Amino acid sequence: MAMIQDRNMTAHPYDESVAREITARVAALYPPPFVAFAARMDEMAGNIHG
């Protein structure tokens, strides 16, 4: 849910302090879930094709 809130905050008029805060959060928090998701999708694709 935080990811959606961050995305929504970036859709509003530009505020540099908000942009910096969101950039830091994106770099720190969001890559691990996407890496895990990609790994799981790779596993599932292997089960289908293998």
Distance bins in CASP14 RR format, pairs under 12 A and 6 or more apart:
PFRMAT RR
TARGET T0000
AUTHOR 0000-0000-0000
RMODE 2
METHOD distances of the structure
MODEL  1
1 7 0 0 0 0 0 1 0 0 0 0 0
1 8 0 0 0 0 0 1 0 0 0 0 0
2 8 0 0 0 0 0 1 0 0 0 0 0
2 9 0 0 0 0 0 1 0 0 0 0 0
2 21 0 0 0 0 0 1 0 0 0 0 0
2 22 0 0 0 0 0 1 0 0 0 0 0
2 25 1 0 0 1 0 0 0 0 0 0 0
2 26 0 0 0 0 0 1 0 0 0 0 0
2 28 0 0 0 0 0 1 0 0 0 0 0
2 29 1 0 0 1 0 0 0 0 0 0 0
2 30 0 0 0 0 1 0 0 0 0 0 0
2 33 0 0 0 0 0 1 0 0 0 0 0
3 9 0 0 0 0 0 1 0 0 0 0 0
3 10 0 0 0 0 0 1 0 0 0 0 0
3 22 0 0 0 0 0 1 0 0 0 0 0
3 25 0 0 0 0 1 0 0 0 0 0 0
3 26 0 0 0 0 1 0 0 0 0 0 0
3 29 0 0 0 0 1 0 0 0 0 0 0
3 30 1 0 0 1 0 0 0 0 0 0 0
3 31 0 0 0 0 0 1 0 0 0 0 0
3 33 0 0 0 0 1 0 0 0 0 0 0
3 34 0 0 0 0 1 0 0 0 0 0 0
4 10 0 0 0 0 0 1 0 0 0 0 0
4 11 0 0 0 0 0 1 0 0 0 0 0
4 30 0 0 0 0 0 1 0 0 0 0 0
5 11 0 0 0 0 0 1 0 0 0 0 0
5 12 0 0 0 0 0 1 0 0 0 0 0
5 18 0 0 0 0 0 1 0 0 0 0 0
5 21 0 0 0 0 0 1 0 0 0 0 0
5 22 0 0 0 0 1 0 0 0 0 0 0
5 25 0 0 0 0 0 1 0 0 0 0 0
6 12 0 0 0 0 0 1 0 0 0 0 0
6 18 0 0 0 0 1 0 0 0 0 0 0
6 19 0 0 0 0 0 1 0 0 0 0 0
6 21 0 0 0 0 1 0 0 0 0 0 0
6 22 1 0 1 0 0 0 0 0 0 0 0
6 23 0 0 0 0 1 0 0 0 0 0 0
6 24 0 0 0 0 0 1 0 0 0 0 0
6 25 1 0 0 1 0 0 0 0 0 0 0
6 26 1 0 0 1 0 0 0 0 0 0 0
6 27 0 0 0 0 0 1 0 0 0 0 0
6 28 0 0 0 0 0 1 0 0 0 0 0
6 29 0 0 0 0 1 0 0 0 0 0 0
6 30 0 0 0 0 1 0 0 0 0 0 0
7 22 0 0 0 0 1 0 0 0 0 0 0
7 25 0 0 0 0 0 1 0 0 0 0 0
7 26 0 0 0 0 1 0 0 0 0 0 0
7 30 0 0 0 0 0 1 0 0 0 0 0
8 18 0 0 0 0 0 1 0 0 0 0 0
8 22 0 0 0 0 0 1 0 0 0 0 0
9 15 0 0 0 0 1 0 0 0 0 0 0
9 17 0 0 0 0 0 1 0 0 0 0 0
9 18 1 0 1 0 0 0 0 0 0 0 0
9 19 0 0 0 0 1 0 0 0 0 0 0
9 20 0 0 0 0 0 1 0 0 0 0 0
9 21 0 0 0 0 1 0 0 0 0 0 0
9 22 1 0 0 1 0 0 0 0 0 0 0
9 23 0 0 0 0 0 1 0 0 0 0 0
9 25 0 0 0 0 0 1 0 0 0 0 0
9 26 0 0 0 0 0 1 0 0 0 0 0
10 16 0 0 0 0 0 1 0 0 0 0 0
10 18 1 0 0 1 0 0 0 0 0 0 0
10 19 1 0 0 1 0 0 0 0 0 0 0
10 20 0 0 0 0 0 1 0 0 0 0 0
10 21 0 0 0 0 0 1 0 0 0 0 0
10 22 1 0 0 1 0 0 0 0 0 0 0
10 23 0 0 0 0 1 0 0 0 0 0 0
10 25 0 0 0 0 0 1 0 0 0 0 0
10 26 0 0 0 0 1 0 0 0 0 0 0
11 18 0 0 0 0 0 1 0 0 0 0 0
11 19 0 0 0 0 0 1 0 0 0 0 0
11 22 0 0 0 0 0 1 0 0 0 0 0
12 18 0 0 0 0 1 0 0 0 0 0 0
12 19 0 0 0 0 0 1 0 0 0 0 0
12 22 0 0 0 0 0 1 0 0 0 0 0
13 19 0 0 0 0 0 1 0 0 0 0 0
14 20 0 0 0 0 0 1 0 0 0 0 0
14 22 0 0 0 0 0 1 0 0 0 0 0
15 21 0 0 0 0 1 0 0 0 0 0 0
15 22 0 0 0 0 1 0 0 0 0 0 0
16 22 0 0 0 0 0 1 0 0 0 0 0
16 23 0 0 0 0 0 1 0 0 0 0 0
17 23 0 0 0 0 0 1 0 0 0 0 0
17 24 0 0 0 0 0 1 0 0 0 0 0
18 24 0 0 0 0 0 1 0 0 0 0 0
18 25 0 0 0 0 0 1 0 0 0 0 0
19 25 0 0 0 0 0 1 0 0 0 0 0
19 26 0 0 0 0 0 1 0 0 0 0 0
20 26 0 0 0 0 0 1 0 0 0 0 0
20 27 0 0 0 0 0 1 0 0 0 0 0
21 27 0 0 0 0 0 1 0 0 0 0 0
21 28 0 0 0 0 0 1 0 0 0 0 0
21 29 0 0 0 0 0 1 0 0 0 0 0
22 28 0 0 0 0 0 1 0 0 0 0 0
22 29 0 0 0 0 0 1 0 0 0 0 0
22 30 0 0 0 0 0 1 0 0 0 0 0
23 29 0 0 0 0 0 1 0 0 0 0 0
23 30 0 0 0 0 0 1 0 0 0 0 0
24 30 0 0 0 0 0 1 0 0 0 0 0
25 31 0 0 0 0 0 1 0 0 0 0 0
26 32 0 0 0 0 0 1 0 0 0 0 0
26 33 0 0 0 0 0 1 0 0 0 0 0
26 34 0 0 0 0 0 1 0 0 0 0 0
30 36 0 0 0 0 0 1 0 0 0 0 0
30 37 0 0 0 0 0 1 0 0 0 0 0
31 37 0 0 0 0 0 1 0 0 0 0 0
31 38 0 0 0 0 0 1 0 0 0 0 0
32 38 0 0 0 0 0 1 0 0 0 0 0
32 39 0 0 0 0 0 1 0 0 0 0 0
33 39 0 0 0 0 0 1 0 0 0 0 0
33 40 0 0 0 0 0 1 0 0 0 0 0
34 40 0 0 0 0 0 1 0 0 0 0 0
34 41 0 0 0 0 0 1 0 0 0 0 0
35 41 0 0 0 0 0 1 0 0 0 0 0
35 42 0 0 0 0 0 1 0 0 0 0 0
36 42 0 0 0 0 0 1 0 0 0 0 0
36 43 0 0 0 0 0 1 0 0 0 0 0
37 43 0 0 0 0 0 1 0 0 0 0 0
37 44 0 0 0 0 0 1 0 0 0 0 0
38 44 0 0 0 0 0 1 0 0 0 0 0
38 45 0 0 0 0 0 1 0 0 0 0 0
39 45 0 0 0 0 0 1 0 0 0 0 0
39 46 0 0 0 0 0 1 0 0 0 0 0
40 46 0 0 0 0 0 1 0 0 0 0 0
40 47 0 0 0 0 0 1 0 0 0 0 0
41 47 0 0 0 0 0 1 0 0 0 0 0
41 48 0 0 0 0 0 1 0 0 0 0 0
42 48 0 0 0 0 0 1 0 0 0 0 0
42 49 0 0 0 0 0 1 0 0 0 0 0
42 50 0 0 0 0 0 1 0 0 0 0 0
43 49 0 0 0 0 0 1 0 0 0 0 0
43 50 0 0 0 0 0 1 0 0 0 0 0
44 50 0 0 0 0 0 1 0 0 0 0 0
END
